[in-house]
């Protein structure tokens, strides 16, 4: 029969694995949401939207497990950091899932319209944001501070692309007023991707806190 501590460690590991499972679901949702937009694939967009319930369900399950661990084990110091950062990371993942849902919803709004231009920077932003999320999850798995710091630095590239997209779409809207409706929707998509990158940065920062006990100060 395992010791109390061994059993507790197993519960913490199960919690970590469930967080990672949620993270991989969100990565896939982001990828499929942007693909649905680029290809104007209604069926894929609906799949992403329907899958959001599973992501939300995992968030609730993880929160419940964290609350049970806190109430039953009364964790101190590092164990409390593990549970607390788990809760924070789960919140960031849920919000990313919401943004994937929002992108898929926009696909349905404009699926019957010809795209005002081939989408190039939006998929590029999505790939960068997805990589940030994947790297932040890997860093969380291994408590890799250097990798977490790289994720934080990568956010600048996403921000740069976001501002580029905004400038380009605003130019379209001024020169061709007929594009305003769709361009506005694509602006929303760019904003959602920029927020996804911010949430990936949050996960990296929480990992640094978990590994070192030190919080990064927001600029």
C-alpha positions in Angstrom: 0.0 0.0 0.0 1.5 3.3 -1.0 2.4 5.8 1.6 0.2 8.9 2.1 2.9 11.0 0.5 3.3 8.7 -2.5 -0.5 8.7 -3.0 -0.5 12.5 -2.8 2.3 12.7 -5.4 0.3 10.5 -7.7 -2.7 12.8 -7.4 -0.5 15.8 -8.2 0.9 14.0 -11.3 -2.6 13.0 -12.4 -3.6 16.7 -12.1 -0.6 17.7 -14.2 -1.5 15.2 -16.9 -5.1 16.4 -17.1 -3.8 20.0 -17.5 -1.6 18.8 -20.3 -4.5 17.0 -21.9 -6.5 20.2 -21.8 -3.6 22.0 -23.3 -3.3 19.7 -26.3 -7.0 20.0 -26.9 -6.7 23.7 -27.0 -3.7 23.5 -29.5 -5.9 21.4 -31.8 -8.8 23.8 -31.4 -6.7 26.8 -32.4 -5.2 25.0 -35.4 -8.6 23.8 -36.7 -10.3 27.1 -36.1 -7.8 29.0 -38.2 -7.9 26.3 -40.8 -11.7 26.5 -41.0 -11.3 30.3 -41.6 -8.7 29.9 -44.3 -10.6 27.3 -46.1 -14.1 28.6 -45.2 -15.0 25.1 -43.9 -18.3 25.3 -42.1 -18.2 21.7 -40.9 -14.7 22.2 -39.3 -15.8 25.4 -37.7 -18.8 23.7 -36.1 -16.5 20.9 -34.9 -14.4 23.4 -33.1 -17.4 25.1 -31.5 -18.9 21.8 -30.4 -15.5 20.7 -28.9 -15.4 23.7 -26.6 -17.8 22.0 -24.2 -15.1 19.3 -23.6 -12.5 21.9 -22.9 -14.8 23.7 -20.5 -15.7 20.4 -18.8 -12.0 19.6 -18.2 -11.5 23.0 -16.7 -14.3 22.3 -14.2 -12.9 18.9 -13.4 -9.4 20.2 -12.8 -10.7 23.0 -10.6 -12.7 20.5 -8.5 -9.7 18.3 -8.1 -7.6 21.3 -7.0 -10.1 22.3 -4.4 -10.3 18.7 -3.1 -6.5 18.6 -2.8 -6.4 21.9 -1.0 -9.2 20.9 1.4 -8.0 17.4 2.1 -4.2 17.8 2.1 -3.8 21.3 3.3 -0.7 21.7 1.2 2.2 23.9 2.1 4.8 25.8 0.1 5.8 24.0 -3.1 2.8 21.7 -3.2 0.5 24.7 -2.9 2.4 26.4 -5.8 1.8 23.3 -7.9 -2.0 23.4 -7.2 -2.2 27.2 -7.5 -0.3 27.4 -10.8 -2.4 24.5 -12.1 -5.5 26.6 -11.5 -4.0 29.6 -13.2 -2.8 27.7 -16.2 -6.2 26.0 -16.6 -7.9 29.4 -16.6 -5.5 30.6 -19.4 -6.2 27.4 -21.4 -10.0 27.8 -21.1 -9.8 31.4 -22.4 -7.7 30.2 -25.3 -10.3 27.6 -26.1 -12.9 30.4 -26.0 -10.9 32.4 -28.6 -10.7 29.3 -30.8 -14.5 29.1 -30.5 -14.8 32.8 -31.4 -12.6 32.3 -34.5 -14.7 29.4 -35.6 -17.8 31.4 -35.1 -16.4 34.1 -37.4 -15.8 31.4 -40.0 -19.6 30.7 -40.1 -20.3 34.5 -40.4 -18.2 35.0 -43.5 -18.1 31.5 -45.0 -20.4 32.5 -47.9 -18.3 35.5 -48.8 -15.2 35.5 -51.0 -12.3 36.4 -48.9 -11.2 40.0 -49.5 -7.6 38.7 -49.8 -5.8 35.4 -49.3 -5.1 34.9 -45.6 -1.3 34.8 -45.0 -0.5 36.7 -41.8 -3.4 35.2 -39.9 -2.2 31.6 -40.3 1.3 32.8 -39.6 0.2 34.4 -36.4 -1.7 31.2 -35.5 1.4 29.0 -36.0 3.5 31.3 -33.8 0.8 31.3 -31.1 0.4 27.6 -31.3 4.2 27.0 -31.0 4.2 29.4 -28.0 1.5 27.3 -26.4 3.1 24.0 -27.2 6.5 25.2 -25.9 4.9 26.6 -22.7 3.2 23.2 -22.1 6.5 21.4 -22.6 8.3 23.9 -20.3 5.6 23.3 -17.7 6.1 19.5 -18.0 9.9 19.8 -17.4 9.9 23.0 -15.3 12.3 24.5 -17.9 12.8 28.1 -17.0 15.0 28.9 -20.1 12.3 27.6 -22.4 9.6 29.5 -20.5 11.7 32.7 -21.0 11.9 32.0 -24.7 8.1 31.7 -24.9 7.8 35.2 -23.2 10.2 36.7 -25.8 8.4 35.1 -28.7 5.3 37.2 -27.9 7.0 40.2 -29.5 6.8 38.5 -32.9 3.1 37.9 -32.6 2.5 41.4 -31.5 4.5 42.7 -34.5 2.4 40.6 -36.9 -0.8 41.7 -35.2 0.0 45.4 -35.7 0.9 44.6 -39.4 -2.4 42.9 -39.9 -4.3 45.9 -38.3 -2.5 48.4 -40.5 -3.1 46.4 -43.7 -6.8 45.8 -42.9 -7.4 49.4 -42.0 -5.9 50.4 -45.4 -8.3 48.0 -47.1 -11.2 49.5 -45.3 -10.3 53.0 -46.2 -9.7 52.3 -49.9 -12.5 49.8 -50.3 -15.5 50.5 -48.0 -17.2 47.4 -49.2 -14.6 45.3 -47.4 -15.3 46.9 -44.0 -17.7 44.2 -42.7 -15.4 41.3 -43.4 -12.2 43.2 -42.6 -13.6 43.9 -39.2 -14.2 40.2 -38.6 -10.7 39.4 -39.6 -9.4 42.1 -37.2 -11.3 40.3 -34.5 -9.5 37.1 -35.4 -6.1 38.8 -35.3 -7.0 40.1 -31.9 -8.0 36.7 -30.6 -4.7 35.2 -31.8 -2.8 38.0 -30.1 -4.6 37.2 -26.9 -3.9 33.5 -27.3 -0.2 34.4 -27.4 -0.6 36.5 -24.3 -2.2 33.5 -22.5 0.7 31.3 -23.6 3.0 33.9 -22.1 1.1 33.7 -18.9 1.5 29.9 -18.8 5.3 30.4 -19.3 5.4 32.9 -16.5 3.4 30.6 -14.1 5.9 27.9 -14.9 8.8 30.1 -13.9 7.0 30.9 -10.7 6.4 27.2 -10.1 10.1 26.4 -10.7 11.6 29.3 -8.8 9.0 30.7 -6.5 9.5 34.1 -8.1 6.9 36.1 -9.9 7.8 38.0 -13.0 6.8 41.7 -12.9 4.6 42.8 -15.7 6.0 45.6 -17.8 
